[in-house]
Amino acid sequence: MSTVAVEASSKSTRASCSKNGAAKAKRASDSPCPRIGADTSPKLDVPQAPALVTKQEQVLTFLNPPDGASIKEIMQATDWQQHSVRGFLAGTVKKTLGFTLTSSKDPGEARRYRVVTRRGR
């Protein structure tokens, strides 16, 4: 098949795929356009990629244990700067999500933050 014949056949396919040509088809299988209609490609059983864990989820898991997490631990896990961690704790955790955030400081140790879970009603 020559180049001219290929171009002519692709032009005729594009012409039949116009809005009017596709709208006249009663069913997807009657469609003159090969792109409209049932997907005829074989389905492969491809495993789904694991869901990505966001930095927000990472920080919230750090704040769940009874001993909580320090700002330095959160900085290392998320690669955020100190002011970003503090802003996340105040803005997102407390204000946006509405969690109760507590902090404690043992002598000679860094301040640790944790989310207090509510029990019952």
N, CA, C and O atoms as a GROMACS GRO file, in nm:
protein
  484
    1MET      N    1   0.085  -0.117   0.000
    1MET     CA    2   0.000   0.000   0.000
    1MET      C    3   0.089   0.123   0.000
    1MET      O    4   0.181   0.134   0.082
    2SER      N    5   0.064   0.213  -0.089
    2SER     CA    6   0.149   0.331  -0.100
    2SER      C    7   0.112   0.433   0.007
    2SER      O    8   0.009   0.422   0.073
    3THR      N    9   0.198   0.533   0.022
    3THR     CA   10   0.177   0.637   0.122
    3THR      C   11   0.050   0.716   0.092
    3THR      O   12  -0.022   0.755   0.184
    4VAL      N   13   0.023   0.739  -0.035
    4VAL     CA   14  -0.096   0.814  -0.074
    4VAL      C   15  -0.222   0.736  -0.034
    4VAL      O   16  -0.319   0.795   0.013
    5ALA      N   17  -0.220   0.603  -0.054
    5ALA     CA   18  -0.336   0.521  -0.020
    5ALA      C   19  -0.358   0.519   0.132
    5ALA      O   20  -0.473   0.520   0.178
    6VAL      N   21  -0.250   0.517   0.211
    6VAL     CA   22  -0.262   0.518   0.356
    6VAL      C   23  -0.321   0.650   0.403
    6VAL      O   24  -0.408   0.652   0.489
    7GLU      N   25  -0.274   0.761   0.345
    7GLU     CA   26  -0.326   0.891   0.382
    7GLU      C   27  -0.474   0.903   0.344
    7GLU      O   28  -0.553   0.959   0.420
    8ALA      N   29  -0.510   0.852   0.231
    8ALA     CA   30  -0.649   0.859   0.186
    8ALA      C   31  -0.739   0.776   0.276
    8ALA      O   32  -0.850   0.818   0.310
    9SER      N   33  -0.693   0.658   0.317
    9SER     CA   34  -0.777   0.574   0.403
    9SER      C   35  -0.791   0.634   0.542
    9SER      O   36  -0.897   0.623   0.603
   10SER      N   37  -0.686   0.698   0.593
   10SER     CA   38  -0.696   0.760   0.725
   10SER      C   39  -0.786   0.883   0.720
   10SER      O   40  -0.854   0.913   0.818
   11LYS      N   41  -0.786   0.954   0.609
   11LYS     CA   42  -0.874   1.070   0.595
   11LYS      C   43  -1.019   1.026   0.589
   11LYS      O   44  -1.105   1.093   0.646
   12SER      N   45  -1.048   0.916   0.522
   12SER     CA   46  -1.186   0.870   0.514
   12SER      C   47  -1.234   0.822   0.651
   12SER      O   48  -1.351   0.839   0.685
   13THR      N   49  -1.145   0.762   0.730
   13THR     CA   50  -1.182   0.718   0.865
   13THR      C   51  -1.210   0.839   0.952
   13THR      O   52  -1.307   0.841   1.028
   14ARG      N   53  -1.126   0.940   0.943
   14ARG     CA   54  -1.147   1.061   1.022
   14ARG      C   55  -1.276   1.131   0.981
   14ARG      O   56  -1.348   1.184   1.066
   15ALA      N   57  -1.306   1.130   0.853
   15ALA     CA   58  -1.427   1.195   0.806
   15ALA      C   59  -1.550   1.123   0.859
   15ALA      O   60  -1.650   1.187   0.893
   16SER      N   61  -1.545   0.991   0.868
   16SER     CA   62  -1.661   0.917   0.916
   16SER      C   63  -1.672   0.923   1.068
   16SER      O   64  -1.774   0.883   1.124
   17CYS      N   65  -1.569   0.971   1.135
   17CYS     CA   66  -1.571   0.981   1.280
   17CYS      C   67  -1.617   1.118   1.327
   17CYS      O   68  -1.602   1.151   1.444
   18SER      N   69  -1.671   1.196   1.238
   18SER     CA   70  -1.717   1.328   1.278
   18SER      C   71  -1.835   1.315   1.373
   18SER      O   72  -1.888   1.205   1.393
   19LYS      N   73  -1.877   1.425   1.430
   19LYS     CA   74  -1.988   1.423   1.525
   19LYS      C   75  -2.114   1.366   1.461
   19LYS      O   76  -2.185   1.286   1.523
   20ASN      N   77  -2.142   1.405   1.340
   20ASN     CA   78  -2.264   1.358   1.274
   20ASN      C   79  -2.257   1.209   1.244
   20ASN      O   80  -2.356   1.138   1.262
   21GLY      N   81  -2.143   1.161   1.200
   21GLY     CA   82  -2.130   1.019   1.166
   21GLY      C   83  -2.140   0.932   1.289
   21GLY      O   84  -2.203   0.826   1.285
   22ALA      N   85  -2.080   0.974   1.401
   22ALA     CA   86  -2.084   0.896   1.524
   22ALA      C   87  -2.221   0.906   1.590
   22ALA      O   88  -2.264   0.811   1.655
   23ALA      N   89  -2.289   1.019   1.574
   23ALA     CA   90  -2.418   1.036   1.638
   23ALA      C   91  -2.526   0.954   1.569
   23ALA      O   92  -2.625   0.917   1.632
   24LYS      N   93  -2.509   0.924   1.440
   24LYS     CA   94  -2.608   0.847   1.366
   24LYS      C   95  -2.608   0.700   1.405
   24LYS      O   96  -2.706   0.630   1.382
   25ALA      N   97  -2.501   0.654   1.462
   25ALA     CA   98  -2.493   0.513   1.499
   25ALA      C   99  -2.588   0.486   1.614
   25ALA      O  100  -2.591   0.561   1.712
   26LYS      N  101  -2.667   0.379   1.604
   26LYS     CA  102  -2.763   0.345   1.708
   26LYS      C  103  -2.695   0.279   1.827
   26LYS      O  104  -2.728   0.309   1.941
   27ARG      N  105  -2.602   0.192   1.801
   27ARG     CA  106  -2.529   0.123   1.906
   27ARG      C  107  -2.381   0.150   1.886
   27ARG      O  108  -2.338   0.194   1.779
   28ALA      N  109  -2.304   0.122   1.990
   28ALA     CA  110  -2.159   0.143   1.980
   28ALA      C  111  -2.100   0.052   1.874
   28ALA      O  112  -2.003   0.090   1.807
   29SER      N  113  -2.157  -0.068   1.856
   29SER     CA  114  -2.103  -0.161   1.757
   29SER      C  115  -2.135  -0.115   1.614
   29SER      O  116  -2.067  -0.156   1.521
   30ASP      N  117  -2.238  -0.029   1.596
   30ASP     CA  118  -2.274   0.022   1.464
   30ASP      C  119  -2.195   0.146   1.426
   30ASP      O  120  -2.208   0.197   1.315
   31SER      N  121  -2.114   0.195   1.517
   31SER     CA  122  -2.042   0.319   1.496
   31SER      C  123  -1.943   0.305   1.381
   31SER      O  124  -1.871   0.205   1.373
   32PRO      N  125  -1.938   0.403   1.291
   32PRO     CA  126  -1.841   0.398   1.182
   32PRO      C  127  -1.698   0.427   1.229
   32PRO      O  128  -1.603   0.399   1.157
   33CYS      N  129  -1.684   0.481   1.346
   33CYS     CA  130  -1.553   0.517   1.397
   33CYS      C  131  -1.497   0.401   1.479
   33CYS      O  132  -1.564   0.355   1.571
   34PRO      N  133  -1.378   0.354   1.450
   34PRO     CA  134  -1.322   0.242   1.525
   34PRO      C  135  -1.289   0.277   1.669
   34PRO      O  136  -1.276   0.186   1.751
   35ARG      N  137  -1.274   0.404   1.702
   35ARG     CA  138  -1.240   0.441   1.839
   35ARG      C  139  -1.360   0.445   1.930
   35ARG      O  140  -1.346   0.441   2.052
   36ILE      N  141  -1.479   0.454   1.875
   36ILE     CA  142  -1.601   0.459   1.954
   36ILE      C  143  -1.658   0.318   1.962
   36ILE      O  144  -1.665   0.248   1.862
   37GLY      N  145  -1.698   0.279   2.082
   37GLY     CA  146  -1.758   0.148   2.095
   37GLY      C  147  -1.686   0.066   2.199
   37GLY      O  148  -1.608   0.118   2.278
   38ALA      N  149  -1.713  -0.062   2.198
   38ALA     CA  150  -1.656  -0.152   2.298
   38ALA      C  151  -1.506  -0.164   2.281
   38ALA      O  152  -1.453  -0.162   2.170
   39ASP      N  153  -1.440  -0.176   2.393
   39ASP     CA  154  -1.295  -0.194   2.392
   39ASP      C  155  -1.267  -0.340   2.360
   39ASP      O  156  -1.305  -0.430   2.435
   40THR      N  157  -1.202  -0.363   2.248
   40THR     CA  158  -1.177  -0.501   2.205
   40THR      C  159  -1.039  -0.550   2.245
   40THR      O  160  -1.003  -0.664   2.213
   41SER      N  161  -0.961  -0.468   2.315
   41SER     CA  162  -0.828  -0.512   2.355
   41SER      C  163  -0.840  -0.612   2.469
   41SER      O  164  -0.928  -0.599   2.554
   42PRO      N  165  -0.753  -0.711   2.470
   42PRO     CA  166  -0.762  -0.812   2.577
   42PRO      C  167  -0.726  -0.751   2.712
   42PRO      O  168  -0.634  -0.670   2.723
   43LYS      N  169  -0.800  -0.791   2.814
   43LYS     CA  170  -0.774  -0.742   2.949
   43LYS      C  171  -0.668  -0.830   3.015
   43LYS      O  172  -0.681  -0.952   3.017
   44LEU      N  173  -0.566  -0.768   3.067
   44LEU     CA  174  -0.460  -0.841   3.135
   44LEU      C  175  -0.475  -0.824   3.284
   44LEU      O  176  -0.516  -0.718   3.331
   45ASP      N  177  -0.443  -0.926   3.358
   45ASP     CA  178  -0.448  -0.918   3.504
   45ASP      C  179  -0.318  -0.854   3.553
   45ASP      O  180  -0.223  -0.923   3.590
   46VAL      N  181  -0.317  -0.723   3.552
   46VAL     CA  182  -0.200  -0.648   3.596
   46VAL      C  183  -0.223  -0.609   3.742
   46VAL      O  184  -0.326  -0.551   3.774
   47PRO      N  185  -0.128  -0.640   3.830
   47PRO     CA  186  -0.148  -0.602   3.970
   47PRO      C  187  -0.148  -0.450   3.985
   47PRO      O  188  -0.071  -0.380   3.920
   48GLN      N  189  -0.236  -0.402   4.070
   48GLN     CA  190  -0.246  -0.259   4.095
   48GLN      C  191  -0.126  -0.213   4.179
   48GLN      O  192  -0.079  -0.285   4.267
   49ALA      N  193  -0.080  -0.095   4.150
   49ALA     CA  194   0.029  -0.037   4.229
   49ALA      C  195  -0.025  -0.004   4.368
   49ALA      O  196  -0.141   0.036   4.382
   50PRO      N  197   0.056  -0.020   4.471
   50PRO     CA  198   0.008   0.013   4.605
   50PRO      C  199  -0.025   0.161   4.615
   50PRO      O  200   0.040   0.245   4.551
   51ALA      N  201  -0.124   0.193   4.695
   51ALA     CA  202  -0.164   0.333   4.712
   51ALA      C  203  -0.048   0.411   4.774
   51ALA      O  204   0.019   0.363   4.866
   52LEU      N  205  -0.027   0.528   4.724
   52LEU     CA  206   0.081   0.612   4.775
   52LEU      C  207   0.043   0.667   4.912
   52LEU      O  208  -0.071   0.709   4.933
   53VAL      N  209   0.136   0.666   5.002
   53VAL     CA  210   0.114   0.722   5.135
   53VAL      C  211   0.162   0.866   5.131
   53VAL      O  212   0.277   0.895   5.098
   54THR      N  213   0.072   0.956   5.166
   54THR     CA  214   0.108   1.097   5.164
   54THR      C  215   0.187   1.134   5.289
   54THR      O  216   0.190   1.059   5.386
   55LYS      N  217   0.250   1.248   5.285
   55LYS     CA  218   0.326   1.295   5.401
   55LYS      C  219   0.232   1.324   5.517
   55LYS      O  220   0.268   1.305   5.633
   56GLN      N  221   0.112   1.370   5.486
   56GLN     CA  222   0.014   1.396   5.591
   56GLN      C  223  -0.019   1.266   5.663
   56GLN      O  224  -0.026   1.264   5.786
   57GLU      N  225  -0.039   1.158   5.590
   57GLU     CA  226  -0.066   1.029   5.652
   57GLU      C  227   0.052   0.981   5.734
   57GLU      O  228   0.034   0.922   5.841
   58GLN      N  229   0.173   1.005   5.685
   58GLN     CA  230   0.293   0.966   5.759
   58GLN      C  231   0.298   1.037   5.894
   58GLN      O  232   0.324   0.974   5.997
   59VAL      N  233   0.274   1.167   5.893
   59VAL     CA  234   0.282   1.244   6.017
   59VAL      C  235   0.173   1.199   6.114
   59VAL      O  236   0.199   1.186   6.234
   60LEU      N  237   0.054   1.174   6.064
   60LEU     CA  238  -0.055   1.132   6.152
   60LEU      C  239  -0.027   0.996   6.215
   60LEU      O  240  -0.067   0.971   6.328
   61THR      N  241   0.042   0.906   6.143
   61THR     CA  242   0.078   0.778   6.203
   61THR      C  243   0.187   0.796   6.308
   61THR      O  244   0.192   0.721   6.405
   62PHE      N  245   0.273   0.895   6.290
   62PHE     CA  246   0.375   0.925   6.392
   62PHE      C  247   0.311   0.980   6.518
   62PHE      O  248   0.360   0.956   6.628
   63LEU      N  249   0.202   1.053   6.503
   63LEU     CA  250   0.138   1.118   6.618
   63LEU      C  251   0.042   1.025   6.694
   63LEU      O  252  -0.003   1.061   6.802
   64ASN      N  253   0.011   0.908   6.640
   64ASN     CA  254  -0.084   0.817   6.704
   64ASN      C  255  -0.032   0.741   6.826
   64ASN      O  256  -0.108   0.727   6.921
   65PRO      N  257   0.092   0.692   6.830
   65PRO     CA  258   0.136   0.615   6.947
   65PRO      C  259   0.131   0.698   7.074
   65PRO      O  260   0.133   0.821   7.068
   66PRO      N  261   0.124   0.631   7.191
   66PRO     CA  262   0.115   0.704   7.318
   66PRO      C  263   0.232   0.798   7.344
   66PRO      O  264   0.216   0.901   7.409
   67ASP      N  265   0.351   0.762   7.294
   67ASP     CA  266   0.465   0.851   7.318
   67ASP      C  267   0.476   0.961   7.213
   67ASP      O  268   0.553   1.055   7.232
   68GLY      N  269   0.401   0.953   7.103
   68GLY     CA  270   0.398   1.058   7.002
   68GLY      C  271   0.527   1.068   6.923
   68GLY      O  272   0.599   0.970   6.907
   69ALA      N  273   0.556   1.188   6.873
   69ALA     CA  274   0.676   1.210   6.792
   69ALA      C  275   0.728   1.351   6.818
   69ALA      O  276   0.653   1.443   6.851
   70SER      N  277   0.857   1.365   6.803
   70SER     CA  278   0.918   1.497   6.817
   70SER      C  279   0.921   1.566   6.681
   70SER      O  280   0.901   1.503   6.578
   71ILE      N  281   0.946   1.694   6.684
   71ILE     CA  282   0.953   1.770   6.559
   71ILE      C  283   1.068   1.720   6.473
   71ILE      O  284   1.056   1.713   6.351
   72LYS      N  285   1.181   1.685   6.536
   72LYS     CA  286   1.295   1.635   6.459
   72LYS      C  287   1.263   1.504   6.388
   72LYS      O  288   1.305   1.483   6.274
   73GLU      N  289   1.189   1.416   6.453
   73GLU     CA  290   1.150   1.289   6.390
   73GLU      C  291   1.060   1.314   6.269
   73GLU      O  292   1.074   1.249   6.166
   74ILE      N  293   0.967   1.406   6.284
   74ILE     CA  294   0.877   1.437   6.173
   74ILE      C  295   0.954   1.504   6.060
   74ILE      O  296   0.928   1.478   5.942
   75MET      N  297   1.050   1.590   6.095
   75MET     CA  298   1.132   1.656   5.993
   75MET      C  299   1.210   1.554   5.911
   75MET      O  300   1.218   1.566   5.789
   76GLN      N  301   1.266   1.453   5.977
   76GLN     CA  302   1.344   1.351   5.907
   76GLN      C  303   1.256   1.264   5.820
   76GLN      O  304   1.296   1.226   5.710
   77ALA      N  305   1.136   1.232   5.867
   77ALA     CA  306   1.047   1.144   5.791
   77ALA      C  307   0.988   1.213   5.668
   77ALA      O  308   0.970   1.148   5.565
   78THR      N  309   0.959   1.342   5.678
   78THR     CA  310   0.891   1.411   5.569
   78THR      C  311   0.982   1.500   5.486
   78THR      O  312   0.943   1.545   5.379
   79ASP      N  313   1.102   1.526   5.535
   79ASP     CA  314   1.196   1.617   5.469
   79ASP      C  315   1.141   1.760   5.467
   79ASP      O  316   1.167   1.837   5.374
   80TRP      N  317   1.065   1.795   5.572
   80TRP     CA  318   1.015   1.930   5.588
   80TRP      C  319   1.107   2.008   5.681
   80TRP      O  320   1.185   1.948   5.756
   81GLN      N  321   1.098   2.140   5.676
   81GLN     CA  322   1.171   2.224   5.769
   81GLN      C  323   1.089   2.240   5.897
   81GLN      O  324   0.970   2.209   5.900
   82GLN      N  325   1.154   2.288   6.001
   82GLN     CA  326   1.091   2.296   6.132
   82GLN      C  327   0.964   2.382   6.130
   82GLN      O  328   0.862   2.344   6.189
   83HIS      N  329   0.969   2.496   6.063
   83HIS     CA  330   0.851   2.582   6.060
   83HIS      C  331   0.736   2.518   5.982
   83HIS      O  332   0.619   2.547   6.010
   84SER      N  333   0.768   2.433   5.886
   84SER     CA  334   0.663   2.363   5.811
   84SER      C  335   0.593   2.259   5.898
   84SER      O  336   0.472   2.242   5.891
   85VAL      N  337   0.671   2.190   5.981
   85VAL     CA  338   0.613   2.091   6.072
   85VAL      C  339   0.523   2.160   6.173
   85VAL      O  340   0.412   2.115   6.198
   86ARG      N  341   0.570   2.269   6.230
   86ARG     CA  342   0.489   2.342   6.327
   86ARG      C  343   0.361   2.395   6.262
   86ARG      O  344   0.254   2.390   6.323
   87GLY      N  345   0.372   2.446   6.143
   87GLY     CA  346   0.254   2.495   6.071
   87GLY      C  347   0.156   2.384   6.040
   87GLY      O  348   0.035   2.404   6.048
   88PHE      N  349   0.206   2.266   6.004
   88PHE     CA  350   0.120   2.152   5.978
   88PHE      C  351   0.047   2.111   6.105
   88PHE      O  352  -0.073   2.082   6.102
   89LEU      N  353   0.119   2.108   6.217
   89LEU     CA  354   0.057   2.067   6.343
   89LEU      C  355  -0.053   2.166   6.384
   89LEU      O  356  -0.162   2.125   6.425
   90ALA      N  357  -0.025   2.294   6.372
   90ALA     CA  358  -0.124   2.394   6.413
   90ALA      C  359  -0.237   2.410   6.311
   90ALA      O  360  -0.354   2.414   6.347
   91GLY      N  361  -0.201   2.418   6.186
   91GLY     CA  362  -0.301   2.446   6.083
   91GLY      C  363  -0.382   2.326   6.040
   91GLY      O  364  -0.505   2.330   6.039
   92THR      N  365  -0.314   2.219   6.004
   92THR     CA  366  -0.384   2.103   5.950
   92THR      C  367  -0.438   2.012   6.059
   92THR      O  368  -0.556   1.978   6.059
   93VAL      N  369  -0.351   1.973   6.151
   93VAL     CA  370  -0.393   1.876   6.253
   93VAL      C  371  -0.497   1.936   6.346
   93VAL      O  372  -0.600   1.874   6.371
   94LYS      N  373  -0.472   2.056   6.397
   94LYS     CA  374  -0.563   2.115   6.494
   94LYS      C  375  -0.683   2.182   6.429
   94LYS      O  376  -0.797   2.154   6.466
   95LYS      N  377  -0.658   2.270   6.334
   95LYS     CA  378  -0.767   2.351   6.279
   95LYS      C  379  -0.847   2.278   6.171
   95LYS      O  380  -0.969   2.269   6.180
   96THR      N  381  -0.780   2.226   6.070
   96THR     CA  382  -0.851   2.165   5.958
   96THR      C  383  -0.911   2.030   5.995
   96THR      O  384  -1.030   2.007   5.972
   97LEU      N  385  -0.831   1.942   6.052
   97LEU     CA  386  -0.879   1.808   6.087
   97LEU      C  387  -0.952   1.804   6.221
   97LEU      O  388  -1.030   1.713   6.246
   98GLY      N  389  -0.928   1.900   6.306
   98GLY     CA  390  -0.997   1.911   6.432
   98GLY      C  391  -0.952   1.812   6.539
   98GLY      O  392  -1.028   1.783   6.631
   99PHE      N  393  -0.831   1.759   6.528
   99PHE     CA  394  -0.780   1.665   6.628
   99PHE      C  395  -0.730   1.742   6.750
   99PHE      O  396  -0.689   1.858   6.740
  100THR      N  397  -0.734   1.676   6.864
  100THR     CA  398  -0.678   1.734   6.985
  100THR      C  399  -0.531   1.697   6.991
  100THR      O  400  -0.496   1.579   7.001
  101LEU      N  401  -0.446   1.796   6.984
  101LEU     CA  402  -0.302   1.775   6.982
  101LEU      C  403  -0.245   1.813   7.118
  101LEU      O  404  -0.266   1.924   7.168
  102THR      N  405  -0.173   1.719   7.178
  102THR     CA  406  -0.110   1.748   7.308
  102THR      C  407   0.040   1.738   7.293
  102THR      O  408   0.092   1.672   7.203
  103SER      N  409   0.110   1.804   7.384
  103SER     CA  410   0.255   1.795   7.384
  103SER      C  411   0.303   1.771   7.526
  103SER      O  412   0.238   1.810   7.623
  104SER      N  413   0.417   1.705   7.536
  104SER     CA  414   0.477   1.681   7.667
  104SER      C  415   0.628   1.692   7.653
  104SER      O  416   0.684   1.668   7.546
  105LYS      N  417   0.692   1.729   7.762
  105LYS     CA  418   0.837   1.744   7.758
  105LYS      C  419   0.895   1.686   7.884
  105LYS      O  420   0.867   1.732   7.995
  106ASP      N  421   0.977   1.582   7.867
  106ASP     CA  422   1.051   1.525   7.979
  106ASP      C  423   1.181   1.603   7.994
  106ASP      O  424   1.234   1.654   7.895
  107PRO      N  425   1.232   1.614   8.115
  107PRO     CA  426   1.358   1.687   8.135
  107PRO      C  427   1.471   1.625   8.052
  107PRO      O  428   1.493   1.503   8.054
  108GLY      N  429   1.541   1.709   7.980
  108GLY     CA  430   1.655   1.664   7.901
  108GLY      C  431   1.617   1.603   7.767
  108GLY      O  432   1.705   1.557   7.694
  109GLU      N  433   1.489   1.601   7.731
  109GLU     CA  434   1.445   1.542   7.604
  109GLU      C  435   1.371   1.647   7.522
  109GLU      O  436   1.335   1.754   7.573
  110ALA      N  437   1.349   1.615   7.396
  110ALA     CA  438   1.276   1.706   7.307
  110ALA      C  439   1.126   1.696   7.336
  110ALA      O  440   1.076   1.594   7.384
  111ARG      N  441   1.055   1.802   7.305
  111ARG     CA  442   0.910   1.803   7.321
  111ARG      C  443   0.849   1.704   7.223
  111ARG      O  444   0.889   1.695   7.107
  112ARG      N  445   0.751   1.630   7.272
  112ARG     CA  446   0.685   1.527   7.190
  112ARG      C  447   0.538   1.562   7.174
  112ARG      O  448   0.472   1.604   7.270
  113TYR      N  449   0.487   1.543   7.053
  113TYR     CA  450   0.349   1.577   7.021
  113TYR      C  451   0.274   1.447   6.989
  113TYR      O  452   0.330   1.354   6.932
  114ARG      N  453   0.146   1.444   7.028
  114ARG     CA  454   0.064   1.328   6.992
  114ARG      C  455  -0.082   1.373   6.980
  114ARG      O  456  -0.123   1.476   7.034
  115VAL      N  457  -0.158   1.293   6.906
  115VAL     CA  458  -0.300   1.317   6.887
  115VAL      C  459  -0.374   1.236   6.991
  115VAL      O  460  -0.351   1.116   7.005
  116VAL      N  461  -0.463   1.302   7.065
  116VAL     CA  462  -0.542   1.234   7.167
  116VAL      C  463  -0.666   1.179   7.100
  116VAL      O  464  -0.741   1.252   7.035
  117THR      N  465  -0.689   1.049   7.116
  117THR     CA  466  -0.807   0.987   7.058
  117THR      C  467  -0.921   0.995   7.158
  117THR      O  468  -0.901   0.978   7.278
  118ARG      N  469  -1.037   1.019   7.107
  118ARG     CA  470  -1.155   1.026   7.194
  118ARG      C  471  -1.214   0.887   7.207
  118ARG      O  472  -1.221   0.812   7.109
  119ARG      N  473  -1.255   0.853   7.327
  119ARG     CA  474  -1.314   0.722   7.351
  119ARG      C  475  -1.462   0.739   7.382
  119ARG      O  476  -1.501   0.820   7.465
  120GLY      N  477  -1.542   0.658   7.312
  120GLY     CA  478  -1.686   0.660   7.336
  120GLY      C  479  -1.750   0.791   7.298
  120GLY      O  480  -1.690   0.875   7.231
  121ARG      N  481  -1.875   0.806   7.342
  121ARG     CA  482  -1.947   0.931   7.311
  121ARG      C  483  -1.973   1.007   7.432
  121ARG      O  484  -2.033   1.114   7.426
   0.00000   0.00000   0.00000
